[in-house]
Amino acid sequence: MTKKIEPSNELGYFLEAELHERFRQWWRENGRREEDRRIASFIQTFPEDPLVRESIGADGELGSLLDHVRLLVEQEDKRERAKTDLMYLCREYLGYEDLDDDLHGGGIQELEKAIAAGQKNILILWPRSHLKTSLFSIGRTIQGILINQNCRKAIISYAYSKAMEILAEIKSHLQNPRLVALFPEILWDNAKKLAPFWREDRITVIRSKVASGFTLKVNGIGGGYTGEHNDEMVFDDPHDIENTTNIDLILKVIERFKNCKSVLDPDGLRLVVGTIWANEDLYHWCQEHGFYVIRRTATENAKGLECDVDDPDAHAVFPKKFTIEILKSIKAEQGRSFYAKQYNLVPISEEDIKFPEEMLNRLVYERDPEYKRIYILIDPALSRTKAGDETAMEFVGQPKDDRLPLHVIKSVGIRKKTQGVINAIFAEYENYSKMCPDVYVGVEQAALQYILIEWLQKEMKERKVYFEPHELKHGSRPKPERISRLEPMFASGGIVLHKSRCEDLRRQLIDYGATLHDDHVDALAYLPSILEDRAPVDVIDPEARLQRQDPYSLEAMIERMESGTESWRDL
């Protein structure tokens, strides 16, 4: 009669530990074995220990030892599957039962394929609340720890508090008794008491060798990144509504992200997981800098192509949580602009596009006609930083042939000191005065622009080059309303862009409503009002310019006062 291995006494514990150790060594050498015959072959490799022979029994039957090995086989199978099948780990041990085979399973496969191909910079763009954090930032991080207990990982989120929430969930999973029992050589059975680090922002699991740093550390994107290096960094939702309200905050996030590379191993992995917030955000930067992109929108059509929820052929990619009806209600309640970013992963909805790219591609020209009037429209910014707007100068020509549309001759952006902006204005003015006898110079009205006009006036006296900078007044019209007046001009073909000299303006027109930069569009938006008001034009052909009276001479000022165009208070 066989005897059971009883781990309730010291001898039983020793035998069980010895059995586990020998079995795992045998498993590594021979692989998974399911048949009793092969399980028995392992037992035959066990030393001729009296304890073992006694447990087998005098009659040679395997008895409880065979049952024990069967349990070990099952356990090793689960261990191996947890380390190689992320969907299994998430569903079986982390409780993420809502994961979808197509969406989440497909996303895992694409990510693993990209990593196997050597991709070190990967961007995952998924819709809001589609369990991307649960799968990629939490589940995959846990799996990485189980694969390599000596790893050094970091998770960065838009805020320190959010990063701590993610780590709190990971810590909860790593203390799951079922998972601890499966990986007792990696996970603490009492982490708070035994782990050297088990804090709200960093943890360390059981390691098989001495290693510097922490197993996992978290931080906000605005935090510092010095000290310990990491073999993998996950950026989970580095953007939120708070750090995308202006270009300064967006660029700060991008700079912080780039700085993090200094604490990443040379062959380390950067995984960015998020949802679109703005056109110039970090995700746009990643795509511009060659990151491998894994992308999935909330709805697709029958061909598997991205589409909006209102498309009659649309189906939801995560129907367990987001049916078509639910998605439509979200769009109705939160607005199409928010829905476009968070669920269609585009910075602007199709309904909100004012200047479609296809339309602008048709409205181009290459050769300049003769012009009877040229408008120089200036939106000064006097900024030299990438974050700020640049001084935008739009040059619009009115052809002598009235049958031709208005021609945007070129669009220029300047990031220089004040004197550099003034020099550019004079250079462009003198250049176009040779091309066309009638030039209108308009400067957007604001406190800063008043200062610029004063500087221009002083510069005219020094250069002996005179023109009247008109103040471009917006009146009571807000910027969106002014810009909307350009729509019918483009839609009717009443204005065209030069094929190669208007790229900044063209880009802002296409991205209008999604981009935080609209200085070129804003400058051009004064054109309809100028045309309506039939604004006066400075006559600046060479001969007339030589004969023109200095507007700042005493005679000129008295003449303007007598005519009533200026009072003494304006002098």
Secondary structure, 3 states (H helix, E strand, C coil): CCCCCCCCCHHHHHHHHHHHHHHHHHHHHHCCCCCHHHHHHHHHHCCCCHHHHHHHCCCCCCHHHHHHHHHHHHHHHHHHHHHHCHHHHHHHCCCCCCCCHHHHHHHHHHHHHHHHCCCCEEEEECCCCCCHHHHHHHHHHHHHHHHCCCCCEEEEECCHHHHHHHHHHHHHHHCCHHHHHHCCCCCCCCHHHHCCCECCCEECCCCCCCCCCCCEEEEECCCCCCCCCEEEEEEECCCCCHHHCCHHHHHHHHHHHHHHHHHEEEEEEEEEEECCCCCCCHHHHHHHCCCEEEECCCEECCCCCECCCCCCCCEECCCCCCCHHHHHHHHHHHCHHHHHHHCCCCCCCHHHCCCCHHHHHHCEECCCCCEEEEEEEEECCCCCCCCCCCEEEEEEEEECCCCCCEEEEEEEEECCCHHHHHHHHHHHHHHHHHHCCEEEEEEECCHHHHHHHHHHHHHHHHHCCCCCCEEECCCCCCHHHHHHCCHHHHHCCCEEEECCCCHHHHHHHHHCCCCCCCHHHHHHCCHHHHHHHCCCCEECCHHHHHHCCCCCCHHHHHHHHHHCCCCHHHC
